[in-house]
Amino acid sequence: MTREEKSQVIQDLTAQLADTNTIYLADISGLDAVATSNLRRACFKANIQLAVVKNTMLAKAMEASDKEFGELQEVLKGNTSLMIAEAANAPAKLIKEFRKKSKKPLLKGAFVEEAVYVGDDQLDALVNIKSREELIGDIIGLLQSPAKNVVSALQSGGNKLSGILQTLSDK
């Protein structure tokens, strides 16, 4: 690979890192061809970009980026696969589901909404992160709750009042 090609790859990686807020680094070494193909298909279905990258090029792209990746550069050893997704927990769910059949992929680290997670032990925490849509749904539910309570109280109060008036008129 020529110096110009390497420079172009680093620029492309830097642009990808700048455009997303969810980046996972995983180790998929040791997977056979069938398992790797299945992982790629699962990533495609879950709208996750999966790419095997050179550690030195990814490190240079991280340095060139405006974002602070913290300790993620320290995990760039051995084989590294880059997973980029829109939903913050999608790659973590995919890794956890895929590991029911295989011991790989291993999570090296993740960058999610400016928070850095390092190590495979962080996988459960990443799975439990709520997506943007889930958070919006929770907020809407919380906002609707008081209004529903007021409407319910008014309706039940109206029924009691009409019942009292009915009883008084019968007497």
Secondary structure, DSSP 4 states (H G I P E B T S, - for coil): --HHHHHHHHHHHHHHHHH-SEEEEEE-TT--HHHHHHHHHHHHHTTEEEEEE-HHHHHHHHHHSSS--GGGGGG--S-EEEEEESSTTHHHHHHHHHTTT-S-PEEEEEEETTEEEESGGGHHHHHTPPPHHHHHHHHHHHHHHHHHHHHHHHHHHHHHHHHHHHHHHH-
